[in-house]
């Protein structure tokens, strides 16, 4: 098994466990969306998800195929297909150069990056081989299924181990609120993008952990108050 097939095989195995459909992932995953995001034909996506292999192709062939794939799957706001002249302008070059690119499959990096950014394509869209591209596209799906299987995974991934350990003491409402707080903090941190990795995020994680523990303590205190109130009513009746 090649280096690029090994990570994909591991991801497919885990997806099979999480979905309960090992070897039958095309039945439960959106193959059309995966094809759209990777530039891999639907039939090849199905074959790879089923544990098969993609046809061998050199770099030049992949580049040509994915440029044609863009023309077929991306549309202008009016719904029409982009012309070669329009694609050339987007890439910052001439139609003659673009036509030559389609023949040779060897574009300049600057022109490729212009196309990639314009269409919102992932890094490596034109050059990545099929197993590598599909493996990257499956990561959000895998993370979502992992989170469903283990609601506390997000806490542990963020270093909030102490808070995750206290989750069994919380009720369903507290856990739901806690999950919302985690997503809010993570989303806020990603949007700011300030400082070196690990600096601001570590402090935010620590502050969030303290806030979460205070929240847990408040919930426990509220529960104890409710129990005391119930006991008082019973004592009053006796």
Residue frames as a rotation matrix with the C-alpha (Angstrom) as fourth column:
UNK 1
0.578 0.816 0.000 0.00
0.816 -0.578 0.000 0.00
0.000 0.000 -1.000 0.00
UNK 2
-0.132 -0.656 0.743 1.40
0.590 -0.655 -0.472 3.43
0.796 0.376 0.474 -1.00
UNK 3
-0.861 -0.287 -0.421 2.02
0.509 -0.472 -0.719 6.21
0.008 -0.833 0.553 1.47
UNK 4
-0.807 0.587 0.071 -1.03
-0.569 -0.804 0.174 8.15
0.159 0.100 0.982 0.26
UNK 5
-0.084 0.809 -0.581 -3.32
-0.245 0.549 0.799 5.11
0.966 0.210 0.152 0.48
UNK 6
-0.567 -0.206 -0.797 -2.39
0.593 0.570 -0.569 4.26
0.572 -0.796 -0.201 4.08
UNK 7
-0.962 0.244 -0.119 -3.95
-0.076 -0.662 -0.745 7.36
-0.261 -0.708 0.656 5.73
UNK 8
-0.396 0.864 -0.311 -7.07
-0.854 -0.223 0.470 6.99
0.337 0.452 0.826 3.58
UNK 9
-0.230 0.277 -0.933 -7.41
0.045 0.961 0.274 3.32
0.972 0.020 -0.233 4.52
UNK 10
-0.828 -0.116 -0.549 -7.19
0.539 0.108 -0.835 4.20
0.156 -0.987 -0.027 8.22
UNK 11
-0.820 0.562 -0.103 -9.82
-0.509 -0.801 -0.315 6.94
-0.260 -0.206 0.943 7.83
UNK 12
-0.248 0.749 -0.615 -12.15
-0.696 0.303 0.650 4.59
0.673 0.589 0.446 5.93
UNK 13
-0.487 0.014 -0.874 -11.80
0.413 0.885 -0.216 1.94
0.770 -0.466 -0.436 8.61
UNK 14
-0.923 0.129 -0.362 -12.75
0.291 -0.380 -0.878 4.42
-0.250 -0.916 0.313 11.32
UNK 15
-0.618 0.737 -0.272 -15.65
-0.785 -0.592 0.179 5.76
-0.029 0.324 0.946 9.26
UNK 16
-0.315 0.480 -0.819 -16.88
-0.238 0.795 0.557 2.21
0.919 0.370 -0.136 8.82
UNK 17
-0.696 0.007 -0.718 -16.86
0.643 0.452 -0.618 1.76
0.320 -0.892 -0.319 12.60
UNK 18
-0.898 0.303 -0.318 -18.65
-0.039 -0.777 -0.629 5.04
-0.438 -0.552 0.710 13.26
UNK 19
-0.430 0.764 -0.481 -21.34
-0.902 -0.339 0.268 4.55
0.042 0.550 0.834 10.59
UNK 20
-0.091 0.355 0.930 -21.76
-0.378 0.852 -0.362 0.81
-0.921 -0.384 0.057 11.05
UNK 21
0.914 0.403 -0.041 -21.26
-0.165 0.279 -0.946 0.38
-0.370 0.872 0.321 7.30
UNK 22
-0.058 -0.998 0.021 -17.74
-0.394 0.042 0.918 -0.97
-0.917 0.046 -0.395 6.80
UNK 23
-0.785 -0.332 0.524 -17.09
0.323 0.501 0.803 -1.46
-0.529 0.799 -0.286 3.10
UNK 24
-0.117 0.834 0.540 -20.38
0.984 0.022 0.179 0.27
0.137 0.552 -0.823 2.26
UNK 25
-0.453 -0.159 -0.877 -19.53
0.538 -0.834 -0.127 3.91
-0.711 -0.529 0.463 2.87
UNK 26
-0.984 0.113 0.135 -20.88
0.049 -0.565 0.824 5.15
0.169 0.818 0.550 -0.51
UNK 27
-0.240 0.959 -0.153 -24.33
0.708 0.281 0.648 4.30
0.664 0.047 -0.746 0.86
UNK 28
0.457 0.435 -0.776 -24.04
0.885 -0.315 0.344 6.76
-0.094 -0.844 -0.529 3.75
UNK 29
-0.300 -0.627 -0.719 -21.65
0.447 -0.758 0.474 9.49
-0.843 -0.179 0.508 2.55
UNK 30
0.736 0.548 -0.398 -22.39
-0.017 -0.572 -0.820 12.26
-0.677 0.610 -0.412 0.06
UNK 31
0.026 -0.785 0.619 -20.22
0.759 0.419 0.499 11.12
-0.651 0.457 0.606 -2.84
UNK 32
0.478 0.205 0.854 -21.36
0.789 -0.527 -0.316 13.99
0.385 0.825 -0.414 -5.06
UNK 33
0.983 -0.122 0.134 -20.18
-0.170 -0.878 0.447 16.57
0.063 -0.462 -0.885 -2.53
UNK 34
0.443 -0.871 0.215 -16.88
0.116 0.293 0.949 14.75
-0.889 -0.395 0.230 -2.03
UNK 35
0.104 -0.351 0.931 -16.37
0.973 0.231 -0.022 14.74
-0.208 0.907 0.365 -5.79
UNK 36
0.763 0.283 0.581 -17.19
0.451 -0.877 -0.164 18.44
0.463 0.387 -0.797 -6.02
UNK 37
0.923 -0.378 0.074 -14.68
-0.313 -0.625 0.715 19.35
-0.224 -0.683 -0.695 -3.30
UNK 38
0.262 -0.877 0.404 -11.84
0.035 0.427 0.904 17.16
-0.964 -0.222 0.143 -4.52
UNK 39
0.092 -0.189 -0.978 -12.12
-0.939 -0.343 -0.022 17.28
-0.331 0.920 -0.209 -8.30
UNK 40
-0.889 -0.355 0.290 -12.28
-0.280 0.922 0.268 13.47
-0.362 0.157 -0.919 -8.36
UNK 41
-0.501 0.741 -0.447 -14.97
-0.564 0.112 0.818 11.92
0.656 0.662 0.362 -10.61
UNK 42
0.206 0.707 0.677 -17.90
-0.979 0.140 0.151 10.42
0.012 -0.693 0.720 -8.72
UNK 43
0.841 0.145 -0.522 -17.12
-0.252 0.957 -0.141 6.91
0.479 0.250 0.841 -9.93
UNK 44
-0.110 -0.961 -0.252 -13.56
0.114 0.240 -0.964 7.11
0.987 -0.135 0.083 -8.60
UNK 45
-0.436 0.042 0.899 -14.80
-0.819 -0.433 -0.377 8.46
0.373 -0.900 0.223 -5.25
UNK 46
0.639 0.745 0.190 -17.14
-0.766 0.594 0.247 5.48
0.071 -0.303 0.950 -4.94
UNK 47
0.617 -0.473 -0.629 -14.33
0.069 0.829 -0.555 3.08
0.784 0.299 0.544 -5.81
UNK 48
-0.459 -0.851 0.255 -11.99
-0.152 -0.208 -0.966 4.59
0.875 -0.482 -0.034 -3.21
UNK 49
-0.196 0.471 0.860 -14.67
-0.967 -0.236 -0.091 4.65
0.161 -0.850 0.502 -0.50
UNK 50
0.828 0.547 -0.126 -15.31
-0.536 0.837 0.109 0.98
0.165 -0.023 0.986 -1.19
UNK 51
0.535 -0.698 0.475 -11.67
-0.203 0.440 0.875 0.16
-0.820 -0.565 0.094 -0.56
UNK 52
0.720 -0.252 0.647 -10.59
0.680 0.445 -0.583 0.10
-0.141 0.859 0.491 -4.20
UNK 53
-0.246 -0.882 -0.402 -7.89
0.546 -0.469 0.694 2.07
-0.801 -0.049 0.597 -5.94
UNK 54
0.612 0.396 -0.685 -7.95
-0.245 -0.728 -0.640 4.99
-0.752 0.559 -0.349 -8.34
UNK 55
0.833 -0.339 0.437 -6.54
0.547 0.383 -0.745 4.62
0.085 0.860 0.504 -11.86
UNK 56
0.000 -0.929 -0.370 -2.88
0.768 -0.237 0.595 5.59
-0.640 -0.284 0.714 -12.03
UNK 57
0.788 0.219 0.576 -2.34
0.552 -0.666 -0.502 9.09
0.274 0.713 -0.646 -13.38
UNK 58
-0.329 -0.942 -0.063 0.70
0.913 -0.300 -0.276 11.32
0.241 -0.148 0.959 -13.65
UNK 59
-0.424 0.107 -0.899 0.74
0.527 -0.778 -0.341 14.89
-0.736 -0.619 0.274 -12.34
UNK 60
-0.939 0.040 -0.342 0.11
-0.278 -0.674 0.685 16.42
-0.203 0.738 0.644 -15.76
UNK 61
-0.642 0.743 -0.190 -2.96
0.317 0.483 0.816 14.22
0.698 0.463 -0.546 -16.26
UNK 62
-0.211 0.563 -0.799 -4.39
0.972 0.033 -0.233 15.16
-0.105 -0.826 -0.554 -12.87
UNK 63
-0.652 -0.082 -0.754 -3.92
0.174 -0.984 -0.043 18.86
-0.738 -0.159 0.656 -13.53
UNK 64
-0.927 0.319 -0.197 -5.66
-0.280 -0.242 0.929 18.65
0.249 0.916 0.314 -16.92
UNK 65
-0.473 0.783 -0.403 -8.49
0.625 0.621 0.473 16.57
0.621 -0.028 -0.783 -15.50
UNK 66
-0.211 0.397 -0.893 -9.14
0.909 -0.257 -0.329 18.99
-0.360 -0.881 -0.307 -12.64
UNK 67
-0.852 -0.022 -0.523 -9.07
-0.141 -0.953 0.269 22.07
-0.504 0.303 0.809 -14.82
UNK 68
-0.752 0.621 -0.220 -11.71
-0.140 0.177 0.974 20.43
0.644 0.764 -0.046 -17.02
UNK 69
-0.378 0.602 -0.703 -13.56
0.869 0.492 -0.046 19.40
0.319 -0.628 -0.709 -13.86
UNK 70
-0.627 0.103 -0.772 -13.76
0.385 -0.821 -0.423 23.05
-0.677 -0.562 0.475 -12.78
UNK 71
-0.898 0.272 -0.347 -15.19
-0.441 -0.573 0.691 24.07
-0.011 0.773 0.634 -16.12
UNK 72
-0.563 0.697 -0.444 -17.85
0.136 0.608 0.782 21.37
0.815 0.380 -0.437 -15.84
UNK 73
-0.121 0.511 -0.851 -18.85
0.910 0.400 0.111 21.85
0.397 -0.761 -0.513 -12.20
UNK 74
-0.447 -0.049 -0.893 -18.36
0.574 -0.781 -0.244 25.56
-0.686 -0.622 0.378 -11.44
UNK 75
0.044 0.586 0.809 -20.78
0.967 -0.228 0.112 28.01
0.250 0.778 -0.577 -12.95
UNK 76
-0.851 -0.235 0.469 -20.98
0.205 -0.972 -0.114 31.76
0.483 -0.001 0.876 -13.34
UNK 77
-0.824 0.561 -0.078 -23.67
-0.121 -0.310 -0.943 33.64
-0.553 -0.768 0.323 -11.36
UNK 78
-0.165 0.796 -0.582 -25.95
-0.960 -0.266 -0.092 33.40
-0.228 0.543 0.808 -14.40
UNK 79
0.482 0.381 0.789 -25.58
-0.378 0.903 -0.205 29.61
-0.791 -0.200 0.579 -14.40
UNK 80
0.928 -0.170 -0.330 -23.48
-0.288 0.232 -0.929 29.42
0.234 0.958 0.166 -17.55
UNK 81
0.672 -0.739 -0.046 -20.13
0.716 0.632 0.296 27.69
-0.190 -0.232 0.954 -17.85
UNK 82
0.450 -0.621 -0.642 -16.92
-0.217 -0.773 0.596 29.74
-0.866 -0.129 -0.482 -17.63
UNK 83
0.981 -0.186 -0.057 -15.26
-0.035 0.123 -0.992 30.24
0.192 0.975 0.114 -21.00
UNK 84
0.368 -0.923 -0.115 -11.55
0.923 0.377 -0.076 29.70
0.114 -0.078 0.990 -21.52
UNK 85
-0.139 -0.374 0.917 -11.14
0.309 -0.896 -0.319 33.48
0.941 0.239 0.240 -21.88
UNK 86
0.618 0.448 0.646 -12.78
-0.452 -0.471 0.758 34.02
0.643 -0.760 -0.089 -18.49
UNK 87
0.925 -0.324 -0.199 -10.68
0.372 0.666 0.647 31.32
-0.077 -0.672 0.736 -16.82
UNK 88
0.078 -0.937 0.340 -7.56
0.864 -0.107 -0.492 32.87
0.497 0.332 0.801 -18.36
UNK 89
0.046 -0.008 0.999 -8.47
-0.161 -0.987 0.000 36.28
0.986 -0.161 -0.047 -16.92
UNK 90
0.921 0.313 0.232 -9.11
-0.283 0.131 0.950 34.73
0.267 -0.941 0.209 -13.50
UNK 91
0.704 -0.703 -0.102 -5.71
0.697 0.656 0.289 33.01
-0.136 -0.275 0.952 -13.65
UNK 92
0.610 -0.466 -0.641 -4.05
-0.199 -0.873 0.445 36.26
-0.767 -0.144 -0.626 -14.73
UNK 93
-0.552 -0.790 0.268 -2.83
0.068 0.277 0.958 34.96
-0.831 0.547 -0.099 -18.07
UNK 94
-0.454 0.336 -0.825 -3.85
-0.865 -0.389 0.318 34.61
-0.214 0.858 0.467 -21.72
UNK 95
0.652 0.734 0.192 -6.18
-0.623 0.662 -0.417 32.14
-0.433 0.152 0.889 -23.39
UNK 96
0.517 -0.530 -0.672 -3.24
-0.534 0.414 -0.737 30.88
0.669 0.740 -0.068 -25.43
UNK 97
-0.570 -0.758 0.318 -1.32
-0.705 0.252 -0.663 30.05
0.422 -0.602 -0.677 -22.27
UNK 98
-0.142 0.603 0.785 -4.37
-0.797 0.400 -0.452 28.36
-0.586 -0.690 0.424 -20.73
UNK 99
0.812 0.426 -0.400 -4.88
-0.584 0.596 -0.551 26.26
0.004 0.681 0.732 -23.84
UNK 100
0.045 -0.889 -0.456 -1.24
-0.521 0.369 -0.770 25.21
0.852 0.272 -0.447 -23.68
UNK 101
-0.569 -0.179 0.802 -1.69
-0.820 0.197 -0.538 24.35
-0.062 -0.964 -0.259 -20.01
UNK 102
0.422 0.830 0.364 -4.60
-0.749 0.546 -0.377 22.06
-0.512 -0.114 0.852 -20.89
UNK 103
0.755 -0.209 -0.622 -2.33
-0.402 0.602 -0.690 20.24
0.518 0.771 0.370 -23.31
UNK 104
-0.169 -0.961 -0.217 0.79
-0.255 0.256 -0.933 19.98
0.952 -0.102 -0.288 -21.17
UNK 105
0.686 0.520 -0.509 -0.77
0.360 0.365 0.858 19.98
0.633 -0.772 0.063 -17.69
UNK 106
-0.097 -0.810 -0.579 2.13
0.991 -0.028 -0.127 22.04
0.087 -0.586 0.805 -16.32
UNK 107
0.677 0.445 0.587 0.87
0.424 -0.887 0.183 25.47
0.602 0.125 -0.789 -15.17
UNK 108
-0.460 -0.762 0.455 2.71
0.024 -0.523 -0.852 28.18
0.887 -0.381 0.259 -13.29
UNK 109
-0.575 0.195 -0.795 2.20
0.796 0.360 -0.487 28.16
0.192 -0.912 -0.362 -9.52
UNK 110
-0.901 0.225 -0.371 0.97
-0.056 -0.908 -0.415 31.76
-0.430 -0.353 0.831 -9.42
UNK 111
-0.600 0.702 -0.384 -1.73
-0.681 -0.196 0.705 31.11
0.420 0.685 0.596 -12.02
UNK 112
-0.394 0.425 -0.815 -2.84
0.359 0.887 0.290 27.93
0.846 -0.178 -0.502 -10.29
UNK 113
-0.737 0.064 -0.673 -3.13
0.662 -0.128 -0.738 29.74
-0.133 -0.990 0.052 -6.98
UNK 114
-0.860 0.462 -0.219 -5.26
-0.482 -0.875 0.049 32.47
-0.169 0.148 0.975 -8.55
UNK 115
-0.346 0.746 -0.568 -7.70
-0.423 0.417 0.805 29.88
0.837 0.519 0.171 -9.86
UNK 116
-0.477 0.102 -0.873 -7.71
0.622 0.741 -0.253 28.00
0.621 -0.663 -0.417 -6.58
UNK 117
-0.877 0.098 -0.470 -8.49
0.336 -0.572 -0.748 31.10
-0.342 -0.814 0.469 -4.54
UNK 118
-0.759 0.617 -0.208 -11.16
-0.634 -0.628 0.451 32.38
0.148 0.474 0.868 -6.90
UNK 119
-0.063 0.762 -0.645 -13.12
-0.393 0.575 0.718 29.13
0.917 0.299 0.263 -6.75
UNK 120
0.263 0.157 0.952 -12.45
-0.962 -0.035 0.272 28.52
0.076 -0.987 0.142 -3.04
UNK 121
0.686 -0.065 -0.724 -10.59
-0.153 0.961 -0.231 25.27
0.711 0.269 0.649 -3.68
UNK 122
0.928 -0.367 0.065 -8.45
0.017 0.216 0.976 23.53
-0.373 -0.905 0.207 -1.05
UNK 123
0.217 -0.939 -0.268 -4.69
-0.901 -0.299 0.315 23.77
-0.376 0.173 -0.910 -1.17
UNK 124
-0.711 -0.592 0.379 -3.24
-0.387 0.780 0.492 21.11
-0.587 0.203 -0.784 -3.44
UNK 125
0.317 0.941 0.119 -6.49
-0.363 0.236 -0.901 20.77
-0.876 0.243 0.416 -5.42
UNK 126
0.686 -0.022 -0.727 -4.70
-0.727 0.000 -0.686 20.51
0.015 1.000 -0.016 -8.76
UNK 127
-0.125 -0.917 -0.378 -1.71
-0.829 0.306 -0.468 18.42
0.545 0.255 -0.799 -7.68
UNK 128
-0.353 -0.039 0.935 -2.88
-0.799 0.533 -0.279 16.05
-0.488 -0.845 -0.219 -4.90
UNK 129
-0.867 0.100 -0.488 -3.42
-0.232 0.786 0.573 12.46
0.441 0.610 -0.658 -5.97
UNK 130
-0.076 0.993 -0.094 -6.86
-0.295 0.067 0.953 10.92
0.952 0.101 0.288 -5.45
UNK 131
0.190 0.171 -0.967 -6.28
0.748 0.613 0.255 9.10
0.636 -0.771 -0.012 -2.13
UNK 132
-0.737 -0.535 -0.413 -4.64
0.676 -0.562 -0.476 12.18
0.023 -0.630 0.776 -0.60
UNK 133
-0.821 0.465 0.331 -7.37
-0.315 -0.852 0.418 14.55
0.476 0.239 0.846 -1.80
UNK 134
0.132 0.927 -0.351 -10.17
-0.056 0.360 0.931 12.28
0.990 -0.104 0.100 -0.59
UNK 135
-0.142 -0.264 -0.954 -8.50
0.893 0.381 -0.238 11.75
0.426 -0.886 0.181 2.77
UNK 136
-0.967 -0.240 -0.086 -8.42
0.254 -0.885 -0.390 15.52
0.018 -0.399 0.917 3.35
UNK 137
-0.552 0.819 0.157 -12.03
-0.493 -0.473 0.730 15.95
0.672 0.326 0.665 2.25
UNK 138
0.140 0.623 -0.770 -13.17
0.288 0.718 0.633 13.24
0.947 -0.311 -0.079 4.67
UNK 139
-0.760 -0.557 -0.336 -11.65
0.453 -0.082 -0.888 14.89
0.466 -0.827 0.314 7.74
UNK 140
-0.724 0.542 0.426 -14.65
-0.661 -0.721 -0.206 17.17
0.196 -0.431 0.881 8.54
UNK 141
0.260 0.830 -0.494 -16.98
-0.576 0.544 0.610 14.19
0.775 0.126 0.619 8.13
UNK 142
-0.060 -0.388 -0.920 -14.83
0.465 0.805 -0.370 12.07
0.884 -0.449 0.132 10.41
UNK 143
-0.939 -0.330 0.093 -14.58
0.098 -0.519 -0.849 14.80
0.329 -0.788 0.520 13.06
UNK 144
-0.356 0.891 0.280 -18.35
-0.851 -0.433 0.296 15.33
0.386 -0.133 0.913 13.02
UNK 145
0.435 0.521 -0.734 -19.04
-0.238 0.853 0.465 11.62
0.869 -0.028 0.495 13.49
UNK 146
-0.433 -0.661 -0.613 -16.41
0.524 0.369 -0.767 11.36
0.733 -0.654 0.187 16.23
UNK 147
-0.892 0.117 0.436 -18.08
-0.363 -0.760 -0.539 14.24
0.268 -0.639 0.721 18.07
UNK 148
0.118 0.991 -0.056 -21.46
-0.819 0.129 0.560 12.52
0.562 -0.021 0.827 17.83
UNK 149
0.347 -0.038 -0.937 -19.99
0.191 0.981 0.031 9.29
0.918 -0.190 0.347 19.15
UNK 150
-0.117 -0.461 -0.880 -18.15
0.984 0.065 -0.165 11.05
0.134 -0.885 0.446 21.98
UNK 151
0.714 0.525 0.463 -19.71
0.497 -0.846 0.194 14.41
0.494 0.092 -0.865 22.99
UNK 152
0.867 -0.406 -0.288 -16.76
0.074 -0.467 0.881 15.13
-0.493 -0.785 -0.375 25.30
UNK 153
0.323 -0.788 0.524 -14.13
0.934 0.355 -0.043 14.73
-0.152 0.503 0.851 22.56
UNK 154
0.455 -0.107 0.884 -14.19
0.412 -0.855 -0.315 18.45
0.790 0.507 -0.345 21.76
UNK 155
0.936 -0.100 0.337 -13.33
-0.338 -0.518 0.786 19.27
0.096 -0.849 -0.519 25.36
UNK 156
0.641 -0.725 0.252 -10.40
0.334 0.559 0.759 16.88
-0.691 -0.402 0.600 25.49
UNK 157
0.316 -0.516 0.796 -9.04
0.929 -0.001 -0.369 18.07
0.191 0.856 0.480 22.14
UNK 158
0.527 -0.060 0.848 -8.99
0.046 -0.994 -0.099 21.62
0.849 0.091 -0.521 23.51
UNK 159
-0.546 -0.831 -0.106 -7.05
0.113 0.052 -0.992 20.55
0.830 -0.553 0.065 26.59
UNK 160
-0.215 0.550 0.807 -10.07
-0.878 -0.471 0.087 20.90
0.428 -0.690 0.584 28.89
UNK 161
-0.491 -0.072 -0.868 -9.50
0.012 0.996 -0.089 17.50
0.871 -0.054 -0.488 30.46
UNK 162
-0.984 0.103 -0.146 -10.57
0.149 0.019 -0.989 18.52
-0.099 -0.995 -0.034 33.97
UNK 163
-0.477 0.854 -0.209 -13.82
-0.793 -0.521 -0.315 19.92
-0.378 0.015 0.926 32.67
UNK 164
-0.144 0.384 -0.912 -14.49
-0.698 0.613 0.369 16.81
0.701 0.690 0.180 30.60
UNK 165
-0.782 -0.237 -0.577 -13.89
0.172 0.808 -0.564 14.66
0.600 -0.540 -0.591 33.67
UNK 166
-0.885 0.463 -0.050 -16.62
-0.098 -0.290 -0.952 16.52
-0.455 -0.838 0.302 35.54
UNK 167
-0.656 0.645 -0.392 -19.20
-0.655 -0.227 0.721 16.00
0.376 0.730 0.571 32.80
UNK 168
-0.536 0.499 -0.681 -20.75
0.378 0.863 0.336 12.90
0.755 -0.077 -0.651 34.44
UNK 169
-0.694 0.258 -0.673 -21.81
0.645 -0.194 -0.739 15.15
-0.321 -0.946 -0.032 37.33
UNK 170
-0.797 0.385 -0.466 -23.80
-0.452 -0.891 0.036 17.42
-0.401 0.239 0.884 34.99
UNK 171
0.017 0.873 0.487 -27.31
0.232 0.470 -0.852 16.94
-0.973 0.127 -0.195 33.71
UNK 172
-0.009 0.007 1.000 -28.31
0.967 0.256 0.007 17.03
-0.256 0.967 -0.009 30.03
UNK 173
0.884 0.399 0.244 -29.14
0.449 -0.870 -0.204 20.74
0.131 0.290 -0.948 30.09
UNK 174
0.653 -0.714 -0.252 -25.80
-0.261 -0.524 0.811 21.66
-0.711 -0.464 -0.528 31.62
UNK 175
-0.168 -0.730 0.662 -23.93
0.477 0.528 0.703 19.52
-0.863 0.433 0.260 29.07
UNK 176
0.345 0.372 0.862 -25.80
0.938 -0.157 -0.307 21.19
0.021 0.915 -0.403 26.19
UNK 177
0.999 0.008 -0.048 -24.95
0.014 -0.992 0.122 24.66
-0.047 -0.123 -0.991 27.52
UNK 178
0.338 -0.939 0.061 -21.35
-0.123 0.020 0.992 23.61
-0.933 -0.342 -0.108 28.04
UNK 179
-0.069 -0.324 0.944 -21.10
0.842 0.488 0.229 22.34
-0.535 0.811 0.239 24.47
UNK 180
0.740 0.401 0.540 -22.43
0.632 -0.690 -0.353 25.68
0.231 0.602 -0.764 23.19
UNK 181
0.865 -0.462 -0.194 -19.84
-0.258 -0.742 0.618 27.53
-0.429 -0.485 -0.762 25.25
UNK 182
0.040 -0.879 0.475 -17.03
0.316 0.462 0.829 25.36
-0.948 0.117 0.296 23.86
UNK 183
0.108 0.054 0.993 -18.07
0.990 0.086 -0.113 26.04
-0.091 0.995 -0.044 20.28
UNK 184
0.944 0.288 0.160 -18.42
0.299 -0.953 -0.052 29.77
0.138 0.097 -0.986 20.98
UNK 185
0.604 -0.783 -0.148 -14.92
-0.267 -0.374 0.888 30.01
-0.751 -0.497 -0.435 22.47
UNK 186
-0.120 -0.668 0.734 -13.33
0.560 0.565 0.606 27.91
-0.820 0.484 0.306 19.72
UNK 187
0.382 0.350 0.855 -15.05
0.919 -0.241 -0.312 29.86
0.097 0.905 -0.413 16.95
UNK 188
0.996 -0.018 -0.086 -14.06
0.002 -0.974 0.228 33.16
-0.088 -0.228 -0.970 18.56
UNK 189
0.333 -0.941 0.051 -10.44
-0.099 0.019 0.995 32.06
-0.938 -0.337 -0.087 18.89
UNK 190
-0.101 -0.345 0.933 -10.24
0.845 0.465 0.263 30.93
-0.525 0.815 0.244 15.27
UNK 191
0.682 0.457 0.571 -11.63
0.703 -0.625 -0.339 34.24
0.202 0.633 -0.748 14.07
UNK 192
0.892 -0.359 -0.276 -9.15
-0.167 -0.827 0.536 36.35
-0.421 -0.432 -0.798 15.97
UNK 193
0.755 -0.627 0.193 -6.01
0.584 0.508 -0.633 34.52
0.299 0.591 0.749 14.83
UNK 194
0.677 -0.497 0.542 -3.80
-0.509 -0.849 -0.142 36.68
0.531 -0.180 -0.828 17.06
UNK 195
0.329 -0.648 0.687 -0.44
-0.872 0.070 0.484 35.66
-0.362 -0.758 -0.542 18.50
UNK 196
-0.613 -0.636 -0.469 1.65
-0.745 0.663 0.076 32.56
0.262 0.396 -0.880 18.19
UNK 197
0.186 0.690 -0.699 -0.12
-0.305 0.717 0.626 29.18
0.934 0.097 0.344 18.18
UNK 198
0.036 -0.099 -0.994 -0.77
0.716 0.697 -0.043 28.07
0.698 -0.710 0.096 21.68
UNK 199
-0.910 -0.413 0.032 -0.27
0.276 -0.661 -0.697 31.49
0.309 -0.626 0.716 23.35
UNK 200
-0.637 0.717 0.283 -3.70
-0.755 -0.655 -0.037 33.12
0.159 -0.237 0.958 23.31
UNK 201
0.106 0.731 -0.674 -5.47
-0.463 0.636 0.617 29.81
0.880 0.247 0.406 22.85
UNK 202
-0.421 -0.325 -0.847 -3.86
0.518 0.680 -0.519 28.36
0.745 -0.657 -0.118 25.96
UNK 203
-0.998 0.062 -0.007 -4.92
-0.034 -0.629 -0.777 31.32
-0.052 -0.775 0.630 28.08
UNK 204
-0.352 0.929 -0.112 -8.40
-0.872 -0.283 0.399 31.25
0.339 0.239 0.910 26.59
UNK 205
-0.023 0.312 -0.950 -8.63
-0.047 0.949 0.312 27.53
0.999 0.052 -0.007 27.26
UNK 206
-0.755 -0.320 -0.572 -7.61
0.530 0.214 -0.820 28.05
0.385 -0.923 0.008 30.87
UNK 207
-0.876 0.474 0.086 -10.08
-0.462 -0.777 -0.426 30.87
-0.136 -0.413 0.900 31.36
UNK 208
-0.135 0.867 -0.479 -12.78
-0.767 0.214 0.604 28.81
0.627 0.450 0.636 29.70
UNK 209
-0.318 -0.045 -0.947 -11.99
0.318 0.936 -0.151 25.83
0.893 -0.349 -0.283 31.88
UNK 210
-0.966 -0.049 -0.256 -12.36
0.258 -0.303 -0.917 27.98
-0.033 -0.952 0.306 34.97
UNK 211
-0.594 0.801 -0.074 -15.64
-0.804 -0.592 0.044 29.39
-0.009 0.086 0.996 33.66
UNK 212
-0.088 0.551 -0.830 -16.88
-0.437 0.727 0.529 25.92
0.895 0.409 0.177 32.86
UNK 213
-0.596 -0.185 -0.781 -15.97
0.525 0.647 -0.554 24.63
0.608 -0.740 -0.288 36.31
UNK 214
-0.947 0.321 -0.025 -17.76
-0.211 -0.676 -0.706 27.59
-0.243 -0.663 0.708 37.88
UNK 215
-0.289 0.871 -0.397 -20.74
-0.871 -0.067 0.487 26.69
0.397 0.487 0.778 35.72
UNK 216
-0.197 0.152 -0.968 -20.56
0.082 0.987 0.138 23.10
0.977 -0.053 -0.207 36.90
UNK 217
-0.895 -0.184 -0.407 -20.28
0.411 0.014 -0.911 24.24
0.173 -0.983 0.063 40.52
UNK 218
-0.739 0.674 0.030 -23.30
-0.664 -0.719 -0.204 26.48
-0.116 -0.170 0.979 40.08
UNK 219
-0.084 0.721 -0.688 -25.27
-0.621 0.502 0.602 23.56
0.779 0.478 0.406 38.66
UNK 220
-0.420 -0.139 -0.897 -24.27
0.449 0.827 -0.338 21.33
0.788 -0.545 -0.285 41.55
UNK 221
-0.991 0.054 -0.120 -25.17
0.076 -0.512 -0.856 24.04
-0.108 -0.857 0.503 44.07
UNK 222
-0.453 0.877 -0.157 -28.51
-0.869 -0.396 0.297 24.51
0.198 0.271 0.942 42.37
UNK 223
-0.081 0.396 -0.915 -29.15
-0.164 0.900 0.404 20.77
0.983 0.183 -0.009 42.54
UNK 224
-0.708 -0.240 -0.664 -28.26
0.565 0.372 -0.737 20.68
0.423 -0.897 -0.128 46.23
UNK 225
-0.906 0.418 0.066 -30.53
-0.398 -0.787 -0.471 23.66
-0.145 -0.453 0.880 46.87
UNK 226
-0.182 0.874 -0.451 -33.37
-0.764 0.162 0.624 21.84
0.619 0.458 0.638 45.17
UNK 227
-0.226 0.040 -0.973 -32.77
0.321 0.946 -0.036 18.76
0.920 -0.321 -0.226 47.27
UNK 228
-0.935 -0.159 -0.317 -32.71
0.349 -0.264 -0.899 20.87
0.059 -0.951 0.303 50.48
UNK 229
-0.664 0.747 0.024 -35.91
-0.743 -0.663 0.084 22.59
0.079 0.038 0.996 49.44
UNK 230
-0.024 0.662 -0.749 -37.58
-0.396 0.682 0.616 19.23
0.918 0.311 0.245 48.88
UNK 231
-0.486 -0.222 -0.845 -36.41
0.584 0.637 -0.503 17.96
0.650 -0.739 -0.180 52.26
UNK 232
-0.992 0.127 0.026 -37.73
-0.110 -0.715 -0.690 21.11
-0.069 -0.687 0.723 53.97
UNK 233
-0.318 0.934 -0.160 -41.16
-0.840 -0.200 0.504 20.60
0.439 0.295 0.849 52.44
UNK 234
-0.020 0.269 -0.963 -41.22
0.101 0.959 0.266 17.00
0.995 -0.092 -0.046 53.62
UNK 235
-0.772 -0.332 -0.542 -40.18
0.555 0.065 -0.829 18.03
0.311 -0.941 0.135 57.12
UNK 236
-0.862 0.475 0.175 -42.86
-0.504 -0.839 -0.204 20.73
0.050 -0.264 0.963 57.19
UNK 237
-0.051 0.893 -0.446 -45.56
-0.623 0.321 0.713 18.26
0.781 0.314 0.540 56.31
UNK 238
-0.128 -0.035 -0.991 -44.49
0.510 0.855 -0.096 15.90
0.851 -0.517 -0.091 59.06
